[in-house]
Amino acid sequence: MIFDAHCDALMKLWRNRSLSFEDSQELHVTFQSLAKAKSKVQCFAIYIPENVPEESRFIVALEMVDLFFEQISRFPDMKFVRTKADIASLAEHEIGAMLTLEGCEAIGTNLVKLKTLLRLGVISVGLTWNWANAVADGAWEERGAGLTKFGKQVIVQLNEAKRWTDVSHLSEKAFWDAIEIAQFPIASHSNAHVLCPHPRNLRNEQIEALIQKNGVMGITFVPYFVTKKTEHATISDVLRHLEHVCSLGGARHVGFGSDFDGIEETVAGLENVRCYENLINELQKRYSEADVEHFLFRNFYEHLPQ
C-alpha cells in the first residue's frame, strides 16, 4: 500500500478544466494510474498560484475543493478520507483521497477561512509556500523571519482541530517557531539538506527535531531537491535521502511525498505515480518487508492525529 503525502493534481485541474482526472496523459496522478499503482491514500494539495489576486485566493481554494469532489472523489472506488478509521474502512480495491492546503495565502489573516477549510475536510496545512505571507516567511524569503502572531494562532487552531501542521516550505526561523508549538508536525515533501543543499531541504537538526516531536517527513521526488545533478536524478538518489533520515533515528518517521504534478522534470524511473512500482522494487532489495510497509504507508498512516 502507498500513502503519498503530496501532489498538485488539483492545481493542474483548476488551471486546465479540459483535463480529465480519470486518465489524462498530462497528469502524473490520475484515477487509473493510482489504481494500477495500488495506491491506498493520495493527498491532494490546494495550492493557490502566485498570480491569483489576493482578494480571489479563498474563492480559488473553494473552487479547488469543488474540483476535488466533482472530479476526484466521484469515482466509486475513490473515497474521501479524513481519519485513520476512514482509511481502515477502505475495501482492498478502494483508494483514499485526502485534502491538504499548501500555503496559507488562501486564508489571508482570517481564521474563519481556515476553520472553513478544515470543516470541508483539509487534514494538513502547510503554513507558507516559498515566500512570506501573514503566517510566516517561506524558504526563499531573504528576510528569513519566523512565525507571526497570526501564524501562532493558526497552529493553535490546527492543534485544537487535530490536524497536521506542515513545515515544508518554511524559513529556518519559522520552522523552529512552528516545531515548538505544533502538536502534529509533518514535512510533507522535503529532503535532506546535507545531501542536497537546497533552501527547501531540512538540515539534520531540523529532521531530528521533527522526529523528536513524533512527526513524519515525506521524501520528495523533485529532482533539484534530490541531487545537484538534476538531469541525472535517480531512484538511488531518492533512497539516499530515505537512508539518511533512517540514520538519524527516523525509520518510523519517514515516508514519501512525491510532489507529482507540481514538477515538470522528474527523477528517472519515477515519471508518474505508476512508477512507484520501480521504487518498491528498489526498496525491497534493501529493506525488510516491515520497513518497506512503514516507509510506503504505515508511517504517515500511524501518525494521523485522528
C-alpha positions in Angstrom: 0.0 0.0 0.0 1.1 3.6 -0.8 0.4 6.7 1.2 1.7 9.7 -0.8 1.6 12.9 1.2 1.7 15.5 -1.6 0.7 16.0 -5.2 -0.5 19.1 -7.1 -3.1 17.5 -9.5 -5.8 19.8 -8.2 -3.8 22.8 -9.3 -3.4 21.4 -12.8 -7.1 20.5 -13.0 -8.0 24.1 -11.9 -5.7 25.6 -14.5 -7.0 23.5 -17.3 -10.6 22.5 -16.9 -10.4 20.3 -20.0 -8.2 17.8 -18.2 -9.7 14.5 -17.1 -8.6 13.1 -13.8 -9.6 9.7 -14.9 -6.8 9.2 -17.5 -5.2 12.4 -18.7 -1.7 12.0 -20.1 -0.9 15.5 -18.9 -1.3 14.4 -15.2 1.3 12.5 -13.2 -1.6 11.4 -10.9 -4.9 10.0 -12.3 -7.5 7.7 -11.1 -6.3 4.9 -13.5 -2.7 5.4 -12.5 -3.5 5.3 -8.8 -5.5 2.1 -9.3 -2.6 0.5 -11.3 -0.1 1.5 -8.7 -2.3 0.0 -6.0 -2.1 3.3 -4.0 -4.1 3.4 -0.8 -4.0 7.1 0.1 -3.2 10.1 -2.1 -3.1 13.6 -0.6 -4.3 16.4 -3.0 -3.0 19.8 -2.2 -4.9 23.1 -2.5 -2.2 25.4 -3.9 -3.0 28.9 -5.0 -0.8 30.0 -7.9 1.2 33.2 -7.2 -0.6 35.2 -9.9 -4.0 34.8 -8.3 -5.1 38.3 -6.8 -5.2 38.4 -3.0 -8.9 39.1 -3.0 -9.6 36.0 -5.1 -7.5 33.4 -3.3 -10.1 32.0 -0.9 -12.6 31.6 -3.7 -9.9 29.8 -5.7 -9.3 27.5 -2.8 -13.1 26.7 -2.7 -13.1 26.1 -6.4 -10.3 23.5 -5.9 -12.3 21.9 -3.1 -15.2 21.7 -5.5 -13.0 20.1 -8.2 -11.8 17.6 -5.6 -15.4 16.4 -5.0 -16.6 16.7 -8.6 -13.6 15.2 -10.4 -11.5 13.2 -7.9 -13.7 11.6 -5.3 -16.6 11.0 -7.7 -15.3 7.6 -8.7 -16.9 4.7 -6.9 -13.5 3.3 -5.9 -12.1 6.7 -4.8 -13.2 7.6 -1.3 -12.8 10.9 0.5 -11.0 10.1 3.8 -10.0 12.2 6.8 -9.1 9.8 9.6 -7.4 6.5 10.4 -10.9 5.0 10.7 -11.8 6.2 7.2 -8.7 4.6 5.8 -9.1 1.4 7.7 -12.6 1.0 6.4 -11.5 1.1 2.7 -12.0 -2.0 0.8 -9.0 -3.7 -0.8 -9.7 -2.1 -4.2 -10.6 1.4 -2.9 -8.3 4.4 -2.8 -8.5 7.1 -0.1 -8.3 10.8 -1.2 -7.2 13.4 1.3 -7.4 17.2 1.0 -4.4 19.3 2.2 -3.6 23.0 2.0 -0.2 24.1 0.6 0.4 27.6 2.0 -1.9 29.9 4.0 -2.2 32.5 1.2 -5.8 31.4 0.8 -6.8 32.5 4.3 -5.1 35.9 4.4 -5.5 36.9 8.1 -8.9 35.3 8.7 -9.1 32.3 11.0 -12.7 31.7 9.9 -11.4 30.9 6.4 -9.0 28.4 7.9 -11.8 26.9 10.0 -14.0 26.6 6.9 -11.3 24.7 5.0 -10.8 22.4 8.0 -14.6 21.7 8.2 -14.5 20.9 4.4 -12.0 18.2 5.2 -8.5 19.6 4.9 -6.3 17.3 7.1 -2.9 19.1 6.7 -2.0 22.8 6.5 1.3 24.0 5.0 2.0 27.4 6.5 3.7 29.0 3.6 4.8 28.4 0.0 8.2 29.8 -0.7 7.7 33.5 0.1 6.3 35.5 3.1 2.6 35.6 4.0 0.6 36.6 7.0 1.6 33.4 8.8 5.4 33.2 8.3 8.3 33.6 6.0 9.0 30.9 3.4 12.2 29.2 2.5 13.1 31.7 -0.3 12.2 34.8 1.6 15.5 36.7 2.1 14.3 38.2 5.4 14.1 34.7 6.9 11.7 35.7 9.7 9.7 33.3 11.8 6.0 32.9 12.7 3.8 36.0 13.1 1.4 36.4 15.9 -1.3 35.2 13.5 0.8 32.3 12.5 0.9 31.1 16.1 -2.9 31.4 16.2 -3.1 29.2 13.1 -1.1 26.4 14.7 -3.1 26.6 17.9 -6.2 26.2 15.7 -4.6 23.2 14.0 -3.7 21.6 17.3 -7.3 22.1 18.6 -8.7 20.6 15.4 -6.2 17.7 15.5 -4.7 18.4 12.0 -1.2 18.2 10.7 1.0 21.4 10.7 3.1 21.0 7.5 6.6 22.6 7.9 7.7 22.1 4.3 8.5 25.4 2.6 9.2 27.3 5.9 12.2 29.5 6.5 14.5 28.0 9.2 13.4 30.5 11.8 9.7 29.8 11.1 10.4 26.0 11.2 11.8 26.3 14.7 8.9 28.5 15.8 6.5 26.1 14.4 8.1 22.9 15.8 7.9 24.4 19.3 4.1 24.9 19.1 2.8 22.3 16.7 1.4 19.1 18.3 1.1 17.3 15.0 4.0 18.4 12.7 5.0 16.8 9.4 7.1 17.8 6.4 5.0 16.5 3.6 7.6 16.9 0.8 11.2 17.8 1.8 14.6 16.1 1.6 17.9 16.2 3.5 19.9 19.4 3.2 23.2 17.6 3.9 22.8 15.5 0.7 21.4 18.3 -1.5 21.9 21.9 -0.1 18.7 23.5 -1.3 16.8 26.0 0.8 13.7 23.8 0.7 15.5 20.8 2.3 15.8 20.2 6.0 19.1 20.3 8.0 20.0 17.4 10.3 18.9 19.2 13.4 15.5 20.0 11.9 15.0 16.4 10.9 15.9 15.3 14.4 13.6 17.8 15.9 10.7 16.6 13.7 11.4 13.0 14.8 11.5 14.1 18.5 8.1 15.7 18.1 6.8 12.4 16.6 6.4 13.9 13.2 6.9 12.4 9.7 9.0 13.5 6.8 7.9 12.8 3.2 10.9 12.2 0.9 10.1 14.0 -2.3 10.9 13.3 -6.0 11.7 16.9 -7.0 15.0 16.4 -8.9 16.6 19.6 -7.6 15.8 18.6 -4.0 17.3 15.2 -4.6 20.7 16.0 -6.2 22.7 18.9 -7.5 23.0 16.9 -10.8 19.3 17.3 -11.5 19.4 16.0 -15.0 20.7 12.7 -13.7 18.5 12.2 -10.6 17.8 8.5 -10.0 15.8 6.3 -7.6 19.1 5.6 -5.8 19.5 9.3 -5.2 16.0 9.4 -3.7 16.8 6.4 -1.4 19.9 8.1 -0.2 17.7 10.7 1.5 15.5 8.0 3.0 18.5 6.2 4.4 19.9 9.4 5.8 16.7 10.1 7.7 16.8 6.5 9.0 20.4 7.0 10.2 19.1 9.9 12.3 16.6 7.7 14.0 13.7 8.2 11.6 12.9 4.7 10.4 9.4 5.1 11.7 9.1 8.8 10.9 9.7 8.8 7.1 7.6 8.3 4.1 7.1 9.8 0.6 5.5 13.0 -0.7 6.1 12.8 -4.4 5.1 16.4 -5.5 3.8 14.8 -8.7 2.1 17.4 -10.9 3.9 20.2 -9.1 7.1 19.4 -11.1 8.0 19.4 -14.8 11.2 17.4 -14.6 11.1 14.0 -12.9 13.5 11.5 -11.4 14.5 8.8 -13.8 12.2 5.8 -13.1 9.7 8.0 -11.2 7.9 9.8 -14.0 4.4 9.4 -12.6 2.5 7.6 -9.8 2.5 4.3 -11.7 6.3 4.2 -11.3 6.0 3.7 -7.6 6.5 0.0 -8.6 10.1 0.8 -9.5 10.6 2.5 -6.2 9.1 -0.5 -4.4 11.4 -2.9 -6.2 14.4 -1.0 -5.1 13.2 -0.7 -1.5 12.6 -4.5 -1.3 16.2 -5.1 -2.3 17.5 -3.0 0.6 15.0 -3.3 3.4 12.8 -5.8 5.3 9.2 -6.1 4.3 8.2 -4.5 7.6 10.4 -1.5 6.9 9.1 -1.1 3.3 5.5 -1.2 4.6 6.2 1.5 7.0 8.0 3.7 4.5 5.3 3.4 1.9 2.2 3.6 4.0 2.3 2.9 7.7 4.4 5.8 9.0 2.1 8.5 7.6 -1.0 6.5 8.5 0.0 5.8 12.1 0.9 9.5 12.7 -2.5 10.8 11.6 -3.8 12.8 14.5 -7.2 11.1 14.5 
